[in-house]
Amino acid sequence: MRGKNEDTGEFLGESRSAQRREALDVLALAQQLVALDPGRLDKLPLGEDLPEFIERARRITSHIARKREIAFLAKQLRREDDDALDALRDALEVGGEAARIDAARLHRAEDWRERLLGDDGDAALAALLDEFPGADRQRLRQLVRNALAERKANKPPRAFRELFREVRTLLQPGDGETEQFNDGGANPDGDDATS
């Protein structure tokens, strides 16, 4: 029984129905985590022990034992704070903020790559190095040269892809850094970058 506040007559805690709905939501989250491929799972903001519990649930093939292990994983997830669970749900959600930020980062990397391979490649490289002073100038110039040579010779786009990966790595925010969307890049909220 939840009990009532003597003065106001309001109930003190959540109803059993609300607690059950919350527990079922966490169980659904646990099932979703077990079903994910390992590459996507590595990108999620999981606690220290959670990947081990997820892997253990994956290895079990017996239906009942797997169901029990997923319930145990849900119990471990309920021990996490609400902010961590919200961040995890957002990262899993296709239209969530994390997905929008990743998509914007990929578009920005594609834009930089096209600018580097365009007619004003030297100016674009200078702008990129101004924005990211820690970038390896020599490696970027070499990748641009190789990608242009591949295009000209109709070869497979190995350097083209490598240039994209290099730029995408530069755009990754560091520890404690916030995502920046300047230089005409798309803001994930759809707002103008100058606001």
N, C-alpha and C positions, 0 to 999 in steps of 0.2 A: 504494500500500500504506500502511496506517495505521501500522504498526509496533507493537511491543510494548514495554512498560516492562521493562527487564532485571531489575529487582528483584522486581516483583510478578507479572509475566507478563500484566498487563492490557493491553488494546488502548488506544492513546493517543487516538484520535479517534473520531468517529462512523463507522459503517459506510457503505459506498456506498449501501446500500439506504435507510438513514435519511436520508442527504443527498438522495437522489432523492425520497423521500416529502416531505421539507420543500420541495424545489424545486417539486414538483407542487402542494403546498398553496398556495404563493405564486402559481403560475400560475393556479390556480383563483380566488384572490383578485383577481388582475389582470383575469380575464375577468368577474368579478362587478362590478368597478368600472367597466369599459367599458360594461356593460349597464345601469348605473343611470341614472336620469333626472337632469338637471343640478341640479334643485332639491334633491334628496336628497344629491347629491354635494357641494354647497356646505356641508352641515352636518357633513361627515366631517372628522376630524382628519388632513388630508393634509399632507405636506411641501411645501416651496416649489415644486419643479419637477414634482411628480406631476400636478397638474391639467393642465399643458401636455401631458404625455405621454399622459394619458387622452384629452384632446380630440383629439390627433393620431391616436390609434388609432381613435377614433370616426368620424373623417372618411373613413377608408379604406374603400372598398367592395369591393375585390378580396379574395377569400377568403384567398389565400395571403399577400398583403401584410398583411392585417389580422392574421392569425395570427402573422406575424413581428413586427409592431408590438406585439402583446400580449405576446409573449415578451420583447421589449425592455423593456416596462413591468414585467414580472415581475423582470427583472434589476435594474431601478432600485429596485423594492420590496425585493429581497433586500439592498440596500445600507442600508436602514433598520434601526434597532436592533429587537430583539425586542419591547421595550415598545411602540414605535410601531405595530408590526404587530398586537400583541395588542389595543391600543386601537382600531385600525381594524376588526379582526374583530368586536370587541364592539359597536362602533357599527353594524355591518352586521347583526349577529345580532338577529333579531326579539325573542327572549326575553332579550337581553343586559342588562347593568346599565344602559347608556346608554338603552336603550329603556324600561326600567322607570322610570328617573328622569324621562324626558320624559313618560311617561304619568302619573306622579304629579304632575308640574308642571301638566299640562293639567287633571287632576281638581281640583287645588287652585285653579287659576284659575277653573274652573267653579263651585266652591264659593263663592269670594269674590264672583263675579258674582251668584250667587243670593242671597247674604247682603246685598249692596248693593241689590238690587232687592226684597228682602223688606220686611216691616213694620218691622223695626228697622234700616233702611238707614242712618240717621244714626250709630247706634252702630257699625255695621259699617264705615262710612267712617272714623270716628275710630280704630277698631282697625287698619284698613289703613294709615292715615297714621302711627300709632304704630310699626307694624312697618317701614314704608318712609317715613322722614321726607322723602326727596327727591322723593316723588310730587307731582304737580301737582294740588292739591286742587280748584282751580276747574275744571280739565278733567274730572276724575272726577265732580264734582257735576253738571256739564253733561251728561255722557254718561248718568248715572243718570236725570236728569230726562227726557232725550230718549228713552231706552229705555222708561221707564214710559209716556210719552206715546204711543210707538209701539204698545205693548201695548194701551193703552186704545182707540186708534183702529184697531186691527187693520191696521196698516201693516207693510210689510216690515221685518225686524229689522236695519236698518242700524246704529243706535246700539248695539243689543244686541251685535252682533258687534264693533263698535269698542271697546266696554267690555271685552269678553273679551280683545281684542288688547292693550289698555292694561294690564290686570291681568297678563296673561301676560308682557309685557315687564318689569313690575316684579319678577316672580318669577324672571327670568333671573339666574343668578349672574354677578357681575362678574368681572373678571380676577383670578385668584388666590383668588376666594371659593369656599367649599365650599357645596354645596347644603344648605339648612336646611329641615327639615320640622317646623315647630312650628305652633302655633295649631290643633292637631287635624288637620293635614294628614297625608296618608298617607305613611308612610315606605316607600321603594321596596323595602326588604328585608322588609317586612311586620311589622317589630318595632314595639313601642309607642314613640311619640315621646318618652316620658319616660325610657326606659332609657338 
